[in-house]
Amino acid sequence: MQAPHTRTRTPLSTFSQRFSATRRGARLARLLAAHQLTEWGHPHGTEVHDTVVLVVAELTANAALHGRVPGRDFGLFLAHDEERGVIRIEVTDTHPALPTRRTPAPNENQGRGLLLVDALTTRWGVRNRVGPGKTV
């Protein structure tokens, strides 16, 4: 009798932190995400590192700018599934409005964040969360 084949699964590594819904909070979230990626073996200058940091920067800036509710913070959650080669990014805020993709005018210097997120990620979306707000 042969023993069934069992596959050892690499555990999912995670990072979770809450930040003040300010520009400083968004900057700190980006810096800590960059540090965490380095800890997970994706150092500065690699495609994975730079792409994830850019997506985190866009989503946390949106949370601080558009998702801000006075007295409330936003959350960042990262999950690294090394076996599948996937890094999941979640940013949660307490504002009820859903993010909208828009096409900015050629001379406009804002409104491109979700276009970048769409271009840089495999997929993205929005879901409700327990309590007020949403997770992007």
Short mmCIF file of the C-alpha atoms (twelve columns), coordinates in Angstrom:
data_MODEL
# 
_entry.id   MODEL 
# 
loop_
_atom_site.group_PDB 
_atom_site.id 
_atom_site.type_symbol 
_atom_site.label_atom_id 
_atom_site.label_alt_id 
_atom_site.label_comp_id 
_atom_site.label_asym_id 
_atom_site.label_seq_id 
_atom_site.Cartn_x 
_atom_site.Cartn_y 
_atom_site.Cartn_z 
_atom_site.pdbx_PDB_model_num 
ATOM 1   C CA . MET A 1   0.000   0.000  0.000   1 
ATOM 2   C CA . GLN A 2   1.345   3.392  -0.968  1 
ATOM 3   C CA . ALA A 3   0.903   6.458  1.206   1 
ATOM 4   C CA . PRO A 4   -1.116  9.255  -0.404  1 
ATOM 5   C CA . HIS A 5   0.947   12.046 -1.879  1 
ATOM 6   C CA . THR A 6   0.863   15.059 0.377   1 
ATOM 7   C CA . ARG A 7   2.099   18.424 -0.665  1 
ATOM 8   C CA . THR A 8   3.597   20.793 1.843   1 
ATOM 9   C CA . ARG A 9   2.055   24.194 1.396   1 
ATOM 10  C CA . THR A 10  4.024   27.331 2.102   1 
ATOM 11  C CA . PRO A 11  2.099   29.348 4.684   1 
ATOM 12  C CA . LEU A 12  0.511   32.588 3.689   1 
ATOM 13  C CA . SER A 13  2.503   35.549 5.001   1 
ATOM 14  C CA . THR A 14  0.465   38.612 5.954   1 
ATOM 15  C CA . PHE A 15  0.887   42.216 7.022   1 
ATOM 16  C CA . SER A 16  -1.915  44.329 8.474   1 
ATOM 17  C CA . GLN A 17  -1.842  47.855 9.868   1 
ATOM 18  C CA . ARG A 18  -4.179  50.820 10.412  1 
ATOM 19  C CA . PHE A 19  -3.088  54.351 9.489   1 
ATOM 20  C CA . SER A 20  -4.401  57.863 9.990   1 
ATOM 21  C CA . ALA A 21  -6.408  58.971 6.952   1 
ATOM 22  C CA . THR A 22  -3.880  61.659 6.035   1 
ATOM 23  C CA . ARG A 23  -1.142  62.120 3.454   1 
ATOM 24  C CA . ARG A 24  1.357   61.204 6.157   1 
ATOM 25  C CA . GLY A 25  -0.580  57.998 6.889   1 
ATOM 26  C CA . ALA A 26  -0.618  57.096 3.181   1 
ATOM 27  C CA . ARG A 27  3.141   57.723 2.968   1 
ATOM 28  C CA . LEU A 28  3.812   55.572 6.022   1 
ATOM 29  C CA . ALA A 29  1.655   52.775 4.567   1 
ATOM 30  C CA . ARG A 30  3.704   52.874 1.350   1 
ATOM 31  C CA . LEU A 31  7.008   52.816 3.247   1 
ATOM 32  C CA . LEU A 32  5.958   49.919 5.485   1 
ATOM 33  C CA . ALA A 33  4.645   47.971 2.483   1 
ATOM 34  C CA . ALA A 34  8.024   48.474 0.771   1 
ATOM 35  C CA . HIS A 35  9.800   47.207 3.879   1 
ATOM 36  C CA . GLN A 36  7.498   44.187 4.137   1 
ATOM 37  C CA . LEU A 37  8.080   43.278 0.484   1 
ATOM 38  C CA . THR A 38  11.836  43.346 1.087   1 
ATOM 39  C CA . GLU A 39  11.329  41.033 4.072   1 
ATOM 40  C CA . TRP A 40  9.384   38.672 1.805   1 
ATOM 41  C CA . GLY A 41  12.277  38.535 -0.669  1 
ATOM 42  C CA . HIS A 42  11.186  41.220 -3.146  1 
ATOM 43  C CA . PRO A 43  13.792  43.987 -2.733  1 
ATOM 44  C CA . HIS A 44  13.622  47.538 -4.019  1 
ATOM 45  C CA . GLY A 45  14.148  47.706 -7.767  1 
ATOM 46  C CA . THR A 46  12.479  44.390 -8.565  1 
ATOM 47  C CA . GLU A 47  9.334   44.433 -10.684 1 
ATOM 48  C CA . VAL A 48  7.183   42.898 -7.940  1 
ATOM 49  C CA . HIS A 49  8.393   45.361 -5.303  1 
ATOM 50  C CA . ASP A 50  8.001   48.456 -7.429  1 
ATOM 51  C CA . THR A 51  4.593   47.432 -8.813  1 
ATOM 52  C CA . VAL A 52  3.125   46.561 -5.409  1 
ATOM 53  C CA . VAL A 53  4.478   49.757 -3.845  1 
ATOM 54  C CA . LEU A 54  2.928   51.852 -6.642  1 
ATOM 55  C CA . VAL A 55  -0.458  50.150 -6.234  1 
ATOM 56  C CA . VAL A 56  -0.300  50.585 -2.448  1 
ATOM 57  C CA . ALA A 57  0.611   54.267 -2.935  1 
ATOM 58  C CA . GLU A 58  -2.376  54.857 -5.223  1 
ATOM 59  C CA . LEU A 59  -4.907  53.009 -3.070  1 
ATOM 60  C CA . THR A 60  -3.759  54.533 0.219   1 
ATOM 61  C CA . ALA A 61  -3.687  58.027 -1.306  1 
ATOM 62  C CA . ASN A 62  -7.280  57.452 -2.432  1 
ATOM 63  C CA . ALA A 63  -8.233  56.261 1.060   1 
ATOM 64  C CA . ALA A 64  -6.665  59.350 2.641   1 
ATOM 65  C CA . LEU A 65  -8.069  61.791 0.070   1 
ATOM 66  C CA . HIS A 66  -11.439 60.417 -1.061  1 
ATOM 67  C CA . GLY A 67  -12.205 57.819 1.617   1 
ATOM 68  C CA . ARG A 68  -11.442 60.027 4.568   1 
ATOM 69  C CA . VAL A 69  -14.027 60.300 7.305   1 
ATOM 70  C CA . PRO A 70  -13.050 62.679 10.145  1 
ATOM 71  C CA . GLY A 71  -11.867 60.725 13.169  1 
ATOM 72  C CA . ARG A 72  -11.540 57.459 11.221  1 
ATOM 73  C CA . ASP A 73  -8.491  55.710 9.828   1 
ATOM 74  C CA . PHE A 74  -7.846  53.345 6.924   1 
ATOM 75  C CA . GLY A 75  -6.370  49.876 6.866   1 
ATOM 76  C CA . LEU A 76  -3.778  48.154 4.710   1 
ATOM 77  C CA . PHE A 77  -3.629  44.376 4.412   1 
ATOM 78  C CA . LEU A 78  -1.017  42.509 2.365   1 
ATOM 79  C CA . ALA A 79  -0.936  38.746 1.842   1 
ATOM 80  C CA . HIS A 80  1.953   36.954 0.154   1 
ATOM 81  C CA . ASP A 81  1.278   33.482 -1.212  1 
ATOM 82  C CA . GLU A 82  4.775   32.471 -2.250  1 
ATOM 83  C CA . GLU A 83  3.674   29.163 -3.750  1 
ATOM 84  C CA . ARG A 84  1.212   30.812 -6.142  1 
ATOM 85  C CA . GLY A 85  3.355   33.913 -6.670  1 
ATOM 86  C CA . VAL A 86  0.521   36.207 -5.611  1 
ATOM 87  C CA . ILE A 87  0.498   39.309 -3.449  1 
ATOM 88  C CA . ARG A 88  -2.948  40.511 -2.419  1 
ATOM 89  C CA . ILE A 89  -3.373  44.175 -1.521  1 
ATOM 90  C CA . GLU A 90  -6.432  45.408 0.377   1 
ATOM 91  C CA . VAL A 91  -7.098  48.957 1.492   1 
ATOM 92  C CA . THR A 92  -10.137 49.556 3.667   1 
ATOM 93  C CA . ASP A 93  -11.727 52.881 4.556   1 
ATOM 94  C CA . THR A 94  -14.959 53.933 6.247   1 
ATOM 95  C CA . HIS A 95  -16.371 56.249 3.553   1 
ATOM 96  C CA . PRO A 96  -19.511 54.816 1.923   1 
ATOM 97  C CA . ALA A 97  -18.808 56.140 -1.606  1 
ATOM 98  C CA . LEU A 98  -17.439 53.611 -4.057  1 
ATOM 99  C CA . PRO A 99  -14.351 54.477 -6.098  1 
ATOM 100 C CA . THR A 100 -14.971 55.372 -9.720  1 
ATOM 101 C CA . ARG A 101 -12.665 55.095 -12.672 1 
ATOM 102 C CA . ARG A 102 -12.701 58.167 -14.809 1 
ATOM 103 C CA . THR A 103 -10.845 59.328 -17.855 1 
ATOM 104 C CA . PRO A 104 -9.041  62.548 -16.980 1 
ATOM 105 C CA . ALA A 105 -8.611  65.352 -19.469 1 
ATOM 106 C CA . PRO A 106 -5.147  65.424 -21.124 1 
ATOM 107 C CA . ASN A 107 -4.012  68.470 -19.119 1 
ATOM 108 C CA . GLU A 108 -5.420  67.208 -15.814 1 
ATOM 109 C CA . ASN A 109 -2.880  66.141 -13.167 1 
ATOM 110 C CA . GLN A 110 -5.205  63.943 -11.143 1 
ATOM 111 C CA . GLY A 111 -7.696  61.124 -11.581 1 
ATOM 112 C CA . ARG A 112 -5.342  58.486 -12.954 1 
ATOM 113 C CA . GLY A 113 -4.929  56.362 -9.806  1 
ATOM 114 C CA . LEU A 114 -7.472  53.661 -10.595 1 
ATOM 115 C CA . LEU A 115 -6.325  53.570 -14.223 1 
ATOM 116 C CA . LEU A 116 -2.848  52.725 -12.907 1 
ATOM 117 C CA . VAL A 117 -4.240  50.135 -10.505 1 
ATOM 118 C CA . ASP A 118 -6.184  48.553 -13.375 1 
ATOM 119 C CA . ALA A 119 -3.108  48.468 -15.606 1 
ATOM 120 C CA . LEU A 120 -0.735  47.088 -12.945 1 
ATOM 121 C CA . THR A 121 -2.853  44.412 -11.287 1 
ATOM 122 C CA . THR A 122 -4.165  41.064 -12.429 1 
ATOM 123 C CA . ARG A 123 -7.575  42.112 -11.177 1 
ATOM 124 C CA . TRP A 124 -9.104  44.493 -8.692  1 
ATOM 125 C CA . GLY A 125 -12.493 45.258 -7.267  1 
ATOM 126 C CA . VAL A 126 -14.463 46.670 -4.370  1 
ATOM 127 C CA . ARG A 127 -16.377 44.833 -1.678  1 
ATOM 128 C CA . ASN A 128 -18.422 45.824 1.335   1 
ATOM 129 C CA . ARG A 129 -16.895 45.394 4.746   1 
ATOM 130 C CA . VAL A 130 -18.343 44.827 8.186   1 
ATOM 131 C CA . GLY A 131 -19.290 48.279 9.389   1 
ATOM 132 C CA . PRO A 132 -19.286 51.371 7.225   1 
ATOM 133 C CA . GLY A 133 -17.112 51.692 4.153   1 
ATOM 134 C CA . LYS A 134 -15.489 49.369 1.664   1 
ATOM 135 C CA . THR A 135 -12.386 47.390 0.807   1 
ATOM 136 C CA . VAL A 136 -10.580 47.998 -2.504  1 
# 
